[in-house]
Structures are given as structure tokens and as C-alpha cells.
């Protein structure tokens, strides 16, 4: 209830409709988190999108839901941007890694954990010079 009270405080700024926040919503989000359907890193984005739009909670959660298509999709995306990356940055392994990490994190937006992305980048792109 303290979290709900704090969020309602922000309603005074009229940035979003905090009246949509309730215990049922928060419990639902934590259940999805516990089920592994979303990662904790996307909780603020889900809440912000839900409060600032007319999209249903299920619709917002679907946007940020864990990508269960697997490592093959991630590796394919890394390989694709790897070619783009080499034409832009080809000076050091750290620069290549940072570029790829940024691109992949932007594309998958919380659907894949950062540790999985990092490991895949190291396997697929950075180490095969």
C-alpha cells in the first residue's frame, strides 16, 4: 500500500493516471515475473506504458514478454548486426562488444536477460576475429 500511495502522489503531476494502480495490478505483475514471462528489468516500462496509454495490461505485458524463440533468433540477430558493426567500428574488441551489446539490448528490450545477450555476443561475434 505504501507503493500505491507513493505512485498516487505522482498523480498530482498528471503525468499518468495513477488511479489504475492497485494491489491486483501489482500482484498480477509479480505473478508474471515469478512465472518467468517477464524480467524484473521491464517492470518500470510495463507500469509506465500501462499508466500512460489505453492499452490493456495484457497488451502491455505482451509487448515486453520474454522472447521464448530461443538462442537461435538471438544469434541470428547478432550475426546480422555484426556485419553492420564492422563497417562502423573496427578498432578494438571492447568497442565491438559495446556496439553489439547496445544494438541487441535495444532490439530485444528486456525480453532477453543481459547476461544471455553478453554470452551470445562473445560466442557469435567478438571472439571470431
C-alpha positions in Angstrom: 0.0 0.0 0.0 2.9 2.4 0.5 4.0 1.9 -3.1 0.5 2.7 -4.3 0.4 5.8 -2.0 3.7 6.9 -3.5 2.6 6.4 -7.0 -0.7 8.3 -6.4 1.4 11.2 -5.1 2.8 11.5 -8.6 -0.7 11.8 -10.0 -0.6 15.4 -8.8 1.8 16.0 -11.7 -0.8 14.5 -14.2 2.0 12.6 -16.0 -0.1 9.4 -15.9 -3.3 8.1 -14.4 -2.1 6.6 -11.1 -5.7 5.5 -10.3 -5.1 2.5 -12.5 -2.5 1.2 -9.9 -3.9 -1.2 -7.4 -2.8 -4.2 -5.4 -4.4 -6.5 -8.0 -2.3 -5.0 -10.8 0.9 -5.3 -8.8 0.2 -8.9 -7.7 -0.5 -9.7 -11.3 2.8 -8.3 -12.4 4.7 -10.2 -9.8 2.9 -13.4 -10.7 4.1 -12.9 -14.4 7.6 -12.2 -13.0 7.5 -15.4 -10.9 6.2 -17.4 -13.9 9.2 -16.2 -15.9 7.0 -14.4 -18.5 8.7 -11.1 -17.9 12.0 -10.0 -16.4 12.2 -7.6 -13.5 14.1 -5.1 -15.6 11.0 -4.3 -17.7 8.6 -3.7 -14.7 9.1 0.1 -14.8 8.4 0.1 -18.5 5.3 -2.0 -18.2 3.9 0.2 -15.5 4.7 3.4 -17.3 3.2 2.2 -20.6 0.1 0.9 -18.9 -0.4 4.1 -17.0 0.2 6.4 -19.9 -1.9 4.6 -22.5 -5.3 3.0 -23.1 -3.7 -0.4 -23.9 -4.8 -3.2 -21.6 -2.4 -4.6 -19.1 -2.2 -7.9 -21.1 -1.4 -5.9 -24.2 1.4 -4.0 -22.5 2.8 -7.2 -20.9 2.8 -8.9 -24.3 5.0 -6.1 -25.7 7.6 -6.9 -23.0 7.1 -10.6 -22.7 10.1 -12.9 -22.6 11.1 -13.9 -26.1 10.9 -17.7 -25.9 12.0 -18.2 -29.5 15.4 -19.1 -28.2 19.1 -18.6 -28.7 19.0 -19.2 -32.4 17.0 -16.0 -33.0 19.4 -14.0 -30.8 22.5 -15.4 -32.5 21.0 -14.7 -36.0 20.3 -11.1 -35.0 23.9 -10.7 -33.6 25.4 -12.1 -36.8 23.3 -9.7 -38.9 24.3 -6.6 -37.0 27.9 -7.8 -36.7 28.3 -7.1 -40.4 26.9 -3.6 -40.0 29.2 -3.1 -37.0 32.4 -4.0 -38.8 31.9 -1.2 -41.3 31.4 1.3 -38.5 33.7 0.2 -35.7 36.7 -2.0 -36.2 39.3 -0.7 -33.8 39.1 -2.9 -30.7 37.3 -5.8 -29.2 35.8 -3.7 -26.4 34.4 -1.2 -28.9 32.9 -4.0 -31.0 31.4 -5.6 -27.9 29.9 -2.4 -26.6 28.4 -1.6 -30.0 26.8 -5.0 -30.4 25.5 -5.0 -26.8 23.8 -1.7 -27.3 22.2 -2.8 -30.6 21.0 -6.1 -29.2 19.7 -4.7 -25.9 17.8 -2.1 -27.9 16.3 -4.7 -30.2 15.2 -7.2 -27.5 14.2 -4.5 -24.9 14.1 -6.7 -21.8 12.9 -9.8 -23.5 16.3 -11.5 -23.1 18.5 -11.1 -20.0 21.6 -9.1 -20.4 23.8 -12.0 -19.3 22.5 -14.2 -22.0 23.0 -11.5 -24.6 26.5 -10.8 -23.4 27.4 -14.5 -23.6 26.0 -14.8 -27.1 27.8 -11.8 -28.4 31.1 -13.2 -27.1 30.3 -16.6 -28.7 29.0 -15.3 -32.0 30.7 -12.1 -32.8 33.5 -10.7 -30.8 35.8 -13.7 -30.4 35.8 -14.8 -34.1 38.2 -12.2 -35.4 
